[in-house]
Amino acid sequence: MNRCPRCNSNETKILCESPIKGCWIMYSCPVCTFTWRSTEPETITNPDLYNPLFKVDPNDLSKYQIHPEIAKRRK
């Protein structure tokens, strides 16, 4: 299985495959919620080439807010 490009987790899963067999595979990381397609450039799919500015440490994920708060309605 692929290693997650963003958090280096080995827990990645196949999310879905293309309707036309063999065109692409979509992967998902249950640790950091990153998703990517097998047809993305290597700078996205290869953990060693993924931009370090966008890497996350799985130990820090509890600090991050997964879903942003909905702003209060203006009157």
C-alpha positions as CSV (number, residue, x, y, z in Angstrom):
1,M,0.0,0.0,0.0
2,N,1.1,3.6,-0.5
3,R,2.6,5.7,2.2
4,C,0.7,9.0,2.8
5,P,2.6,11.9,1.1
6,R,1.4,14.4,3.8
7,C,1.9,12.5,7.1
8,N,3.9,9.4,6.1
9,S,1.3,7.1,7.5
10,N,1.2,3.5,6.3
11,E,-2.5,3.3,6.9
12,T,-3.6,4.6,3.5
13,K,-6.6,3.0,1.8
14,I,-8.0,2.8,-1.7
15,L,-11.0,5.2,-1.7
16,C,-12.3,4.3,-5.2
17,E,-11.1,3.4,-8.6
18,S,-11.9,4.8,-12.0
19,P,-15.0,3.6,-13.8
20,I,-12.7,2.6,-16.7
21,K,-10.5,-0.1,-15.1
22,G,-6.8,1.0,-14.7
23,C,-7.2,4.7,-15.4
24,W,-6.6,5.9,-11.9
25,I,-7.0,4.9,-8.2
26,M,-8.0,7.4,-5.5
27,Y,-6.2,6.9,-2.1
28,S,-7.2,8.3,1.3
29,C,-5.3,8.6,4.5
30,P,-7.5,8.0,7.6
31,V,-4.8,9.6,9.8
32,C,-4.7,13.1,8.2
33,T,-7.7,12.9,5.8
34,F,-5.5,13.6,2.8
35,T,-6.7,12.2,-0.5
36,W,-4.9,11.9,-3.8
37,R,-5.2,10.2,-7.2
38,S,-2.6,7.9,-8.7
39,T,-2.3,10.2,-11.7
40,E,-1.2,13.2,-9.7
41,P,2.4,14.3,-10.3
42,E,5.1,12.8,-8.1
43,T,5.4,16.0,-6.1
44,I,2.0,15.0,-4.7
45,T,2.1,11.2,-4.6
46,N,5.7,10.6,-3.5
47,P,6.2,11.4,0.3
48,D,9.9,12.1,-0.4
49,L,9.0,14.8,-3.0
50,Y,5.9,16.2,-1.2
51,N,6.4,19.9,-0.3
52,P,7.7,19.9,3.4
53,L,5.7,23.1,4.0
54,F,2.5,21.1,3.7
55,K,3.6,18.0,5.7
56,V,1.8,17.3,9.0
57,D,3.0,15.4,12.0
58,P,0.3,12.9,13.1
59,N,1.1,13.7,16.7
60,D,0.0,17.3,16.2
61,L,-3.3,16.5,14.5
62,S,-5.3,16.8,17.7
63,K,-4.3,20.5,17.8
64,Y,-5.9,21.2,14.4
65,Q,-9.5,22.0,13.8
66,I,-10.9,19.6,11.2
67,H,-14.0,21.6,10.3
68,P,-14.0,25.3,10.5
69,E,-16.7,26.9,12.7
70,I,-19.7,28.4,10.9
71,A,-19.6,32.1,11.3
72,K,-22.4,33.7,13.3
73,R,-25.1,35.3,11.1
74,R,-24.8,39.0,10.7
75,K,-27.9,41.0,11.6
